[in-house]
Amino acid sequence: MIDKLIVWIKKRTNLKFFLKSPINFIYSVILTLLYVDKWTYFPAILIHGKIKLKFIKKRKSYFEINGRLILEQWMNGNESVSIYLDKGSETVICNDFSIGNGVRIFVDKDARLKIGGKKKELGSGITAKSIIMVKKYLEIGSDCIIAWDTFLTDCDWHGIEGKYFQKQTILGDHVWIGVGVKVLKGSIIGKESIVTTNSVVHNRLFDERTLISGNPAIVIKTDVSNWSREMVS
């Protein structure tokens, strides 16, 4: 029985992280216990570096992490990460997913955010200083990488003649979102695709393995080569 318990602890708890940074480990434990409703590994939220998290979780909201949510510093940035989960919202992270300093996530009342996280690539996440705003439903597929200064949403957020325009936004698996890209309501980007720097994607379906660019974004190339997260050394 004791042997089985030790094996379980080794598999489910990040002991190397504890030995490397006890303070961050304790902070991660507190955040997990306070805000995560269901987890696979403990702690489910990991803090790397000197980064602060502002977390607001309204009652009846649900937060599930089936891997780890990793908060990390980029370029010694000191901007806080902000996560706001409104009443009745549901946020599910299926595997390991990283977010950098200055990332802000807002999930509105009764809305749903699904993030695939790392599955086959070396990692998946958002570099820094980016915003995700969800009115009803937004999905980020597995193995996606999202660069600096990006904006993802499924809604216009301001009404016209009393009507709010909302349409689900979906990034397929293994999509690369470049620096400064805006992915707006109704955008569905097929798997293995690439969206180039400063493009604006709005209310359009793009097939898989496409190179997408421009404002408004259009298809530049189809059947693009498979890209890799590994950075040039």
C-alpha atoms as an extended CHARMM CRD file, in Angstrom:
* protein
*
       233  EXT
         1         1  MET       CA              0.0000000000        0.0000000000        0.0000000000  PROA      1               0.0000000000
         2         2  ILE       CA              2.7690000000        2.4380000000        0.9470000000  PROA      2               0.0000000000
         3         3  ASP       CA              4.7250000000        1.5630000000       -2.2020000000  PROA      3               0.0000000000
         4         4  LYS       CA              1.6760000000        2.2990000000       -4.3450000000  PROA      4               0.0000000000
         5         5  LEU       CA              1.1950000000        5.6440000000       -2.5820000000  PROA      5               0.0000000000
         6         6  ILE       CA              4.8270000000        6.6250000000       -3.2320000000  PROA      6               0.0000000000
         7         7  VAL       CA              4.4880000000        5.7330000000       -6.9190000000  PROA      7               0.0000000000
         8         8  TRP       CA              1.2780000000        7.7720000000       -7.1670000000  PROA      8               0.0000000000
         9         9  ILE       CA              2.9250000000       10.8080000000       -5.5460000000  PROA      9               0.0000000000
        10        10  LYS       CA              5.9070000000       10.6120000000       -7.9050000000  PROA      10              0.0000000000
        11        11  LYS       CA              3.6400000000       10.4220000000      -10.9440000000  PROA      11              0.0000000000
        12        12  ARG       CA              1.1470000000       13.0910000000       -9.9090000000  PROA      12              0.0000000000
        13        13  THR       CA              3.2930000000       15.6050000000       -8.0250000000  PROA      13              0.0000000000
        14        14  ASN       CA              6.1120000000       17.6860000000       -9.4800000000  PROA      14              0.0000000000
        15        15  LEU       CA              8.8390000000       17.0020000000       -6.9010000000  PROA      15              0.0000000000
        16        16  LYS       CA             11.6160000000       18.4860000000       -9.0660000000  PROA      16              0.0000000000
        17        17  PHE       CA              9.7090000000       21.7580000000       -9.1700000000  PROA      17              0.0000000000
        18        18  PHE       CA              9.4040000000       21.7280000000       -5.3720000000  PROA      18              0.0000000000
        19        19  LEU       CA             13.1430000000       21.1800000000       -4.8870000000  PROA      19              0.0000000000
        20        20  LYS       CA             14.0310000000       23.9060000000       -7.4020000000  PROA      20              0.0000000000
        21        21  SER       CA             11.6670000000       26.5820000000       -6.1030000000  PROA      21              0.0000000000
        22        22  PRO       CA              9.8420000000       25.8050000000       -2.8270000000  PROA      22              0.0000000000
        23        23  ILE       CA              8.1870000000       29.2500000000       -2.6610000000  PROA      23              0.0000000000
        24        24  ASN       CA              6.7430000000       29.0100000000       -6.1650000000  PROA      24              0.0000000000
        25        25  PHE       CA              5.6630000000       25.4480000000       -5.4350000000  PROA      25              0.0000000000
        26        26  ILE       CA              3.7240000000       26.5390000000       -2.3520000000  PROA      26              0.0000000000
        27        27  TYR       CA              2.1720000000       29.4130000000       -4.3380000000  PROA      27              0.0000000000
        28        28  SER       CA              1.1840000000       26.9110000000       -7.0500000000  PROA      28              0.0000000000
        29        29  VAL       CA             -0.3890000000       24.5920000000       -4.4690000000  PROA      29              0.0000000000
        30        30  ILE       CA             -2.4620000000       27.4320000000       -3.0070000000  PROA      30              0.0000000000
        31        31  LEU       CA             -3.6690000000       28.5610000000       -6.4550000000  PROA      31              0.0000000000
        32        32  THR       CA             -4.6380000000       25.0140000000       -7.3910000000  PROA      32              0.0000000000
        33        33  LEU       CA             -6.6110000000       24.4350000000       -4.2030000000  PROA      33              0.0000000000
        34        34  LEU       CA             -8.3580000000       27.8020000000       -4.4390000000  PROA      34              0.0000000000
        35        35  TYR       CA             -9.3490000000       27.8610000000       -8.1010000000  PROA      35              0.0000000000
        36        36  VAL       CA             -9.1450000000       24.4510000000       -9.8030000000  PROA      36              0.0000000000
        37        37  ASP       CA            -12.2160000000       22.2310000000       -9.4810000000  PROA      37              0.0000000000
        38        38  LYS       CA            -10.7080000000       19.1120000000      -11.0270000000  PROA      38              0.0000000000
        39        39  TRP       CA             -7.0940000000       18.2120000000      -11.7890000000  PROA      39              0.0000000000
        40        40  THR       CA             -5.0240000000       15.2520000000      -12.9340000000  PROA      40              0.0000000000
        41        41  TYR       CA             -1.6180000000       16.3830000000      -11.6330000000  PROA      41              0.0000000000
        42        42  PHE       CA             -0.8640000000       18.3640000000       -8.5100000000  PROA      42              0.0000000000
        43        43  PRO       CA             -0.3060000000       21.2110000000       -8.3590000000  PROA      43              0.0000000000
        44        44  ALA       CA             -2.2450000000       21.8600000000      -11.5700000000  PROA      44              0.0000000000
        45        45  ILE       CA             -1.0370000000       25.4680000000      -11.8100000000  PROA      45              0.0000000000
        46        46  LEU       CA              2.7440000000       25.9400000000      -11.9590000000  PROA      46              0.0000000000
        47        47  ILE       CA              4.4580000000       29.2980000000      -11.4700000000  PROA      47              0.0000000000
        48        48  HSD       CA              7.8620000000       29.6770000000      -13.1540000000  PROA      48              0.0000000000
        49        49  GLY       CA              9.8110000000       32.8310000000      -12.4150000000  PROA      49              0.0000000000
        50        50  LYS       CA              8.6340000000       36.0510000000      -10.7740000000  PROA      50              0.0000000000
        51        51  ILE       CA              5.1430000000       36.2090000000      -12.1980000000  PROA      51              0.0000000000
        52        52  LYS       CA              1.9020000000       37.2140000000      -10.4990000000  PROA      52              0.0000000000
        53        53  LEU       CA             -1.5700000000       35.8630000000      -11.1660000000  PROA      53              0.0000000000
        54        54  LYS       CA             -4.7640000000       37.8480000000      -10.6560000000  PROA      54              0.0000000000
        55        55  PHE       CA             -7.5630000000       35.2770000000      -10.5300000000  PROA      55              0.0000000000
        56        56  ILE       CA            -11.2850000000       35.9460000000      -10.1300000000  PROA      56              0.0000000000
        57        57  LYS       CA            -13.5540000000       32.8980000000      -10.1120000000  PROA      57              0.0000000000
        58        58  LYS       CA            -17.2570000000       33.5240000000       -9.6650000000  PROA      58              0.0000000000
        59        59  ARG       CA            -19.5720000000       31.0170000000       -8.0160000000  PROA      59              0.0000000000
        60        60  LYS       CA            -20.7970000000       28.0930000000      -10.0990000000  PROA      60              0.0000000000
        61        61  SER       CA            -17.9340000000       28.5770000000      -12.5540000000  PROA      61              0.0000000000
        62        62  TYR       CA            -15.9270000000       25.4450000000      -13.3620000000  PROA      62              0.0000000000
        63        63  PHE       CA            -12.1850000000       25.1220000000      -14.0020000000  PROA      63              0.0000000000
        64        64  GLU       CA            -10.6400000000       21.7890000000      -14.9830000000  PROA      64              0.0000000000
        65        65  ILE       CA             -6.9740000000       21.1010000000      -15.7880000000  PROA      65              0.0000000000
        66        66  ASN       CA             -6.0590000000       17.6620000000      -17.1180000000  PROA      66              0.0000000000
        67        67  GLY       CA             -2.3930000000       18.5220000000      -17.4090000000  PROA      67              0.0000000000
        68        68  ARG       CA             -0.7540000000       21.6470000000      -16.0710000000  PROA      68              0.0000000000
        69        69  LEU       CA             -1.3110000000       25.3550000000      -16.5980000000  PROA      69              0.0000000000
        70        70  ILE       CA              2.2050000000       26.8000000000      -16.6350000000  PROA      70              0.0000000000
        71        71  LEU       CA              2.7480000000       30.5120000000      -15.9870000000  PROA      71              0.0000000000
        72        72  GLU       CA              6.1570000000       31.7110000000      -17.1370000000  PROA      72              0.0000000000
        73        73  GLN       CA              8.1640000000       34.8900000000      -17.6900000000  PROA      73              0.0000000000
        74        74  TRP       CA              9.2780000000       35.9970000000      -21.1460000000  PROA      74              0.0000000000
        75        75  MET       CA             12.0690000000       38.5490000000      -21.6230000000  PROA      75              0.0000000000
        76        76  ASN       CA             12.0060000000       39.2910000000      -17.8760000000  PROA      76              0.0000000000
        77        77  GLY       CA              8.5260000000       40.7820000000      -18.2520000000  PROA      77              0.0000000000
        78        78  ASN       CA              6.7340000000       41.6740000000      -15.0240000000  PROA      78              0.0000000000
        79        79  GLU       CA              3.1440000000       42.0600000000      -16.2330000000  PROA      79              0.0000000000
        80        80  SER       CA              0.5890000000       40.0860000000      -14.2410000000  PROA      80              0.0000000000
        81        81  VAL       CA             -1.4450000000       37.2730000000      -15.7430000000  PROA      81              0.0000000000
        82        82  SER       CA             -5.1820000000       37.8520000000      -15.3370000000  PROA      82              0.0000000000
        83        83  ILE       CA             -7.8950000000       35.1610000000      -15.4140000000  PROA      83              0.0000000000
        84        84  TYR       CA            -11.5720000000       36.0060000000      -14.8890000000  PROA      84              0.0000000000
        85        85  LEU       CA            -14.1300000000       33.1820000000      -14.9020000000  PROA      85              0.0000000000
        86        86  ASP       CA            -17.6600000000       34.5290000000      -14.6260000000  PROA      86              0.0000000000
        87        87  LYS       CA            -20.6940000000       32.8440000000      -13.0670000000  PROA      87              0.0000000000
        88        88  GLY       CA            -21.6320000000       29.5310000000      -14.6890000000  PROA      88              0.0000000000
        89        89  SER       CA            -18.6630000000       29.5200000000      -17.0740000000  PROA      89              0.0000000000
        90        90  GLU       CA            -16.6520000000       26.4110000000      -17.9010000000  PROA      90              0.0000000000
        91        91  THR       CA            -12.9430000000       26.3450000000      -18.7200000000  PROA      91              0.0000000000
        92        92  VAL       CA            -11.2000000000       23.0760000000      -19.5590000000  PROA      92              0.0000000000
        93        93  ILE       CA             -7.4860000000       22.6180000000      -20.2990000000  PROA      93              0.0000000000
        94        94  CYS       CA             -6.9010000000       19.1220000000      -21.6740000000  PROA      94              0.0000000000
        95        95  ASN       CA             -3.0820000000       18.8990000000      -21.4660000000  PROA      95              0.0000000000
        96        96  ASP       CA             -0.0990000000       21.0650000000      -20.4760000000  PROA      96              0.0000000000
        97        97  PHE       CA             -0.5290000000       24.6780000000      -21.6260000000  PROA      97              0.0000000000
        98        98  SER       CA              1.7630000000       27.6740000000      -21.0280000000  PROA      98              0.0000000000
        99        99  ILE       CA              0.8740000000       31.3370000000      -20.7460000000  PROA      99              0.0000000000
       100       100  GLY       CA              3.3570000000       34.1730000000      -20.4030000000  PROA      100             0.0000000000
       101       101  ASN       CA              3.3860000000       37.4890000000      -18.5960000000  PROA      101             0.0000000000
       102       102  GLY       CA              0.6330000000       39.9380000000      -19.5010000000  PROA      102             0.0000000000
       103       103  VAL       CA             -1.8260000000       37.3440000000      -20.8160000000  PROA      103             0.0000000000
       104       104  ARG       CA             -5.4550000000       38.1170000000      -19.9220000000  PROA      104             0.0000000000
       105       105  ILE       CA             -8.2870000000       35.5970000000      -20.1430000000  PROA      105             0.0000000000
       106       106  PHE       CA            -11.9550000000       36.4890000000      -19.6700000000  PROA      106             0.0000000000
       107       107  VAL       CA            -14.7230000000       33.8690000000      -19.8470000000  PROA      107             0.0000000000
       108       108  ASP       CA            -18.1710000000       35.4470000000      -19.6270000000  PROA      108             0.0000000000
       109       109  LYS       CA            -21.2630000000       34.2030000000      -17.8130000000  PROA      109             0.0000000000
       110       110  ASP       CA            -22.2360000000       30.6630000000      -18.9330000000  PROA      110             0.0000000000
       111       111  ALA       CA            -19.5090000000       30.7030000000      -21.6210000000  PROA      111             0.0000000000
       112       112  ARG       CA            -17.1160000000       27.8630000000      -22.4240000000  PROA      112             0.0000000000
       113       113  LEU       CA            -13.3920000000       27.9120000000      -23.1820000000  PROA      113             0.0000000000
       114       114  LYS       CA            -11.6570000000       24.7120000000      -24.2540000000  PROA      114             0.0000000000
       115       115  ILE       CA             -7.8640000000       24.4760000000      -24.6580000000  PROA      115             0.0000000000
       116       116  GLY       CA             -6.2400000000       21.3450000000      -26.0560000000  PROA      116             0.0000000000
       117       117  GLY       CA             -2.7020000000       21.9750000000      -24.8080000000  PROA      117             0.0000000000
       118       118  LYS       CA              0.4340000000       19.9700000000      -25.5860000000  PROA      118             0.0000000000
       119       119  LYS       CA             -0.1240000000       16.6140000000      -27.2250000000  PROA      119             0.0000000000
       120       120  LYS       CA              2.6400000000       15.8470000000      -29.7510000000  PROA      120             0.0000000000
       121       121  GLU       CA              4.7110000000       19.0460000000      -29.9350000000  PROA      121             0.0000000000
       122       122  LEU       CA              7.3550000000       20.1570000000      -27.4210000000  PROA      122             0.0000000000
       123       123  GLY       CA              4.8390000000       22.5740000000      -25.9860000000  PROA      123             0.0000000000
       124       124  SER       CA              1.6980000000       24.6140000000      -26.5230000000  PROA      124             0.0000000000
       125       125  GLY       CA              0.7730000000       28.0470000000      -25.2650000000  PROA      125             0.0000000000
       126       126  ILE       CA              0.6120000000       31.8270000000      -25.5160000000  PROA      126             0.0000000000
       127       127  THR       CA              3.8920000000       33.7270000000      -25.3850000000  PROA      127             0.0000000000
       128       128  ALA       CA              2.9260000000       37.0270000000      -23.6920000000  PROA      128             0.0000000000
       129       129  LYS       CA              0.7510000000       40.1650000000      -23.6510000000  PROA      129             0.0000000000
       130       130  SER       CA             -2.2600000000       38.5990000000      -25.3440000000  PROA      130             0.0000000000
       131       131  ILE       CA             -6.0090000000       38.5830000000      -24.6980000000  PROA      131             0.0000000000
       132       132  ILE       CA             -8.7030000000       35.8960000000      -24.8960000000  PROA      132             0.0000000000
       133       133  MET       CA            -12.3250000000       37.0150000000      -24.4370000000  PROA      133             0.0000000000
       134       134  VAL       CA            -15.1250000000       34.4440000000      -24.6010000000  PROA      134             0.0000000000
       135       135  LYS       CA            -18.8160000000       35.3190000000      -24.8050000000  PROA      135             0.0000000000
       136       136  LYS       CA            -20.2120000000       31.8300000000      -25.5920000000  PROA      136             0.0000000000
       137       137  TYR       CA            -17.6640000000       29.3770000000      -27.0170000000  PROA      137             0.0000000000
       138       138  LEU       CA            -14.0190000000       29.5220000000      -28.0390000000  PROA      138             0.0000000000
       139       139  GLU       CA            -11.7320000000       26.5580000000      -28.6400000000  PROA      139             0.0000000000
       140       140  ILE       CA             -7.9570000000       26.3100000000      -29.0410000000  PROA      140             0.0000000000
       141       141  GLY       CA             -6.8990000000       22.9310000000      -30.3940000000  PROA      141             0.0000000000
       142       142  SER       CA             -3.9960000000       20.7570000000      -29.2960000000  PROA      142             0.0000000000
       143       143  ASP       CA             -0.3800000000       21.7980000000      -29.9950000000  PROA      143             0.0000000000
       144       144  CYS       CA             -1.2590000000       25.3800000000      -30.9520000000  PROA      144             0.0000000000
       145       145  ILE       CA              1.2620000000       28.1600000000      -30.4190000000  PROA      145             0.0000000000
       146       146  ILE       CA              0.1290000000       31.7550000000      -30.0810000000  PROA      146             0.0000000000
       147       147  ALA       CA              2.6440000000       34.6030000000      -30.2630000000  PROA      147             0.0000000000
       148       148  TRP       CA              2.8560000000       38.0250000000      -28.5990000000  PROA      148             0.0000000000
       149       149  ASP       CA              0.1580000000       40.7280000000      -28.7000000000  PROA      149             0.0000000000
       150       150  THR       CA             -2.6250000000       38.5410000000      -30.0720000000  PROA      150             0.0000000000
       151       151  PHE       CA             -6.3800000000       38.8430000000      -29.5370000000  PROA      151             0.0000000000
       152       152  LEU       CA             -8.8590000000       35.9650000000      -29.7130000000  PROA      152             0.0000000000
       153       153  THR       CA            -12.6160000000       36.3450000000      -29.2880000000  PROA      153             0.0000000000
       154       154  ASP       CA            -16.0040000000       35.0280000000      -30.3690000000  PROA      154             0.0000000000
       155       155  CYS       CA            -17.9550000000       38.2880000000      -30.0430000000  PROA      155             0.0000000000
       156       156  ASP       CA            -17.9990000000       41.9820000000      -31.0190000000  PROA      156             0.0000000000
       157       157  TRP       CA            -18.7320000000       42.8770000000      -27.3630000000  PROA      157             0.0000000000
       158       158  HSD       CA            -20.6900000000       46.0440000000      -28.2000000000  PROA      158             0.0000000000
       159       159  GLY       CA            -24.2890000000       46.0310000000      -29.3620000000  PROA      159             0.0000000000
       160       160  ILE       CA            -25.7450000000       47.5760000000      -32.5070000000  PROA      160             0.0000000000
       161       161  GLU       CA            -29.4090000000       48.5340000000      -32.1560000000  PROA      161             0.0000000000
       162       162  GLY       CA            -29.5580000000       46.4030000000      -29.0400000000  PROA      162             0.0000000000
       163       163  LYS       CA            -28.1850000000       43.2710000000      -30.7150000000  PROA      163             0.0000000000
       164       164  TYR       CA            -24.9140000000       41.5480000000      -29.8580000000  PROA      164             0.0000000000
       165       165  PHE       CA            -23.1330000000       39.6680000000      -32.6100000000  PROA      165             0.0000000000
       166       166  GLN       CA            -21.5220000000       36.4360000000      -31.4430000000  PROA      166             0.0000000000
       167       167  LYS       CA            -20.3330000000       33.3330000000      -33.2800000000  PROA      167             0.0000000000
       168       168  GLN       CA            -18.0690000000       30.5510000000      -32.0360000000  PROA      168             0.0000000000
       169       169  THR       CA            -14.3560000000       30.7570000000      -32.7980000000  PROA      169             0.0000000000
       170       170  ILE       CA            -12.2420000000       27.6230000000      -33.2290000000  PROA      170             0.0000000000
       171       171  LEU       CA             -8.5380000000       27.0270000000      -33.8120000000  PROA      171             0.0000000000
       172       172  GLY       CA             -7.8660000000       23.4980000000      -35.0380000000  PROA      172             0.0000000000
       173       173  ASP       CA             -5.0100000000       21.3330000000      -33.8120000000  PROA      173             0.0000000000
       174       174  HSD       CA             -1.4400000000       22.4700000000      -34.4750000000  PROA      174             0.0000000000
       175       175  VAL       CA             -2.2220000000       26.0340000000      -35.5750000000  PROA      175             0.0000000000
       176       176  TRP       CA              0.4710000000       28.7220000000      -35.4130000000  PROA      176             0.0000000000
       177       177  ILE       CA             -0.8000000000       32.2430000000      -34.6640000000  PROA      177             0.0000000000
       178       178  GLY       CA              1.8000000000       34.9320000000      -35.4210000000  PROA      178             0.0000000000
       179       179  VAL       CA              2.6200000000       38.1610000000      -33.5760000000  PROA      179             0.0000000000
       180       180  GLY       CA             -0.1820000000       40.7220000000      -33.3960000000  PROA      180             0.0000000000
       181       181  VAL       CA             -2.8580000000       38.5380000000      -35.0090000000  PROA      181             0.0000000000
       182       182  LYS       CA             -6.5340000000       39.2250000000      -34.2990000000  PROA      182             0.0000000000
       183       183  VAL       CA             -8.8480000000       36.2010000000      -34.5090000000  PROA      183             0.0000000000
       184       184  LEU       CA            -12.3960000000       37.5220000000      -34.3010000000  PROA      184             0.0000000000
       185       185  LYS       CA            -15.8830000000       36.0430000000      -34.0360000000  PROA      185             0.0000000000
       186       186  GLY       CA            -16.9060000000       33.2380000000      -36.3680000000  PROA      186             0.0000000000
       187       187  SER       CA            -13.3520000000       32.3230000000      -37.3560000000  PROA      187             0.0000000000
       188       188  ILE       CA            -12.6410000000       28.6280000000      -37.8560000000  PROA      188             0.0000000000
       189       189  ILE       CA             -9.0220000000       27.8460000000      -38.7230000000  PROA      189             0.0000000000
       190       190  GLY       CA             -8.2530000000       24.3230000000      -39.9000000000  PROA      190             0.0000000000
       191       191  LYS       CA             -5.5390000000       22.2040000000      -38.3430000000  PROA      191             0.0000000000
       192       192  GLU       CA             -1.8600000000       22.5800000000      -39.3300000000  PROA      192             0.0000000000
       193       193  SER       CA             -2.4670000000       26.1530000000      -40.5500000000  PROA      193             0.0000000000
       194       194  ILE       CA             -0.3280000000       29.2770000000      -40.0670000000  PROA      194             0.0000000000
       195       195  VAL       CA             -1.6190000000       32.8420000000      -39.5900000000  PROA      195             0.0000000000
       196       196  THR       CA              1.0170000000       35.4800000000      -40.3520000000  PROA      196             0.0000000000
       197       197  THR       CA              1.9700000000       38.5490000000      -38.3220000000  PROA      197             0.0000000000
       198       198  ASN       CA             -0.6910000000       41.2640000000      -37.7980000000  PROA      198             0.0000000000
       199       199  SER       CA             -3.3690000000       39.4560000000      -39.7990000000  PROA      199             0.0000000000
       200       200  VAL       CA             -7.0510000000       39.9900000000      -38.9560000000  PROA      200             0.0000000000
       201       201  VAL       CA             -9.2130000000       36.8760000000      -39.2470000000  PROA      201             0.0000000000
       202       202  HSD       CA            -12.9660000000       37.4450000000      -39.0960000000  PROA      202             0.0000000000
       203       203  ASN       CA            -16.0290000000       35.2300000000      -39.5630000000  PROA      203             0.0000000000
       204       204  ARG       CA            -14.5260000000       32.8670000000      -42.1060000000  PROA      204             0.0000000000
       205       205  LEU       CA            -13.8030000000       29.1570000000      -42.4440000000  PROA      205             0.0000000000
       206       206  PHE       CA            -10.2590000000       28.2110000000      -43.4960000000  PROA      206             0.0000000000
       207       207  ASP       CA             -9.3340000000       24.7000000000      -44.5800000000  PROA      207             0.0000000000
       208       208  GLU       CA             -6.5410000000       22.7790000000      -42.8940000000  PROA      208             0.0000000000
       209       209  ARG       CA             -2.8850000000       23.2770000000      -43.8810000000  PROA      209             0.0000000000
       210       210  THR       CA             -3.3620000000       26.8120000000      -45.2040000000  PROA      210             0.0000000000
       211       211  LEU       CA             -1.1570000000       29.9010000000      -44.9660000000  PROA      211             0.0000000000
       212       212  ILE       CA             -3.3990000000       32.7920000000      -43.9390000000  PROA      212             0.0000000000
       213       213  SER       CA             -2.4090000000       36.4560000000      -44.1570000000  PROA      213             0.0000000000
       214       214  GLY       CA             -3.6910000000       40.0210000000      -44.4420000000  PROA      214             0.0000000000
       215       215  ASN       CA             -6.4260000000       42.3690000000      -43.2440000000  PROA      215             0.0000000000
       216       216  PRO       CA             -8.9280000000       40.9560000000      -43.9190000000  PROA      216             0.0000000000
       217       217  ALA       CA             -7.1350000000       37.6180000000      -43.9010000000  PROA      217             0.0000000000
       218       218  ILE       CA             -7.1360000000       35.5190000000      -47.0750000000  PROA      218             0.0000000000
       219       219  VAL       CA             -5.5400000000       32.2480000000      -48.1420000000  PROA      219             0.0000000000
       220       220  ILE       CA             -2.0190000000       32.8170000000      -49.4750000000  PROA      220             0.0000000000
       221       221  LYS       CA             -1.0560000000       29.1880000000      -49.9130000000  PROA      221             0.0000000000
       222       222  THR       CA             -2.6350000000       25.7750000000      -49.5000000000  PROA      222             0.0000000000
       223       223  ASP       CA             -1.0940000000       22.4640000000      -48.4770000000  PROA      223             0.0000000000
       224       224  VAL       CA              1.6130000000       24.1750000000      -46.4060000000  PROA      224             0.0000000000
       225       225  SER       CA              4.4950000000       22.1260000000      -45.0510000000  PROA      225             0.0000000000
       226       226  ASN       CA              4.2730000000       20.8020000000      -41.5250000000  PROA      226             0.0000000000
       227       227  TRP       CA              5.7600000000       23.3280000000      -39.0970000000  PROA      227             0.0000000000
       228       228  SER       CA              7.4930000000       22.6860000000      -35.7730000000  PROA      228             0.0000000000
       229       229  ARG       CA              7.4530000000       24.5540000000      -32.4660000000  PROA      229             0.0000000000
       230       230  GLU       CA             11.1830000000       24.0080000000      -32.0010000000  PROA      230             0.0000000000
       231       231  MET       CA             12.9390000000       27.3910000000      -32.1570000000  PROA      231             0.0000000000
       232       232  VAL       CA             15.9030000000       28.1520000000      -34.4010000000  PROA      232             0.0000000000
       233       233  SER       CA             19.1390000000       27.8880000000      -32.4220000000  PROA      233             0.0000000000
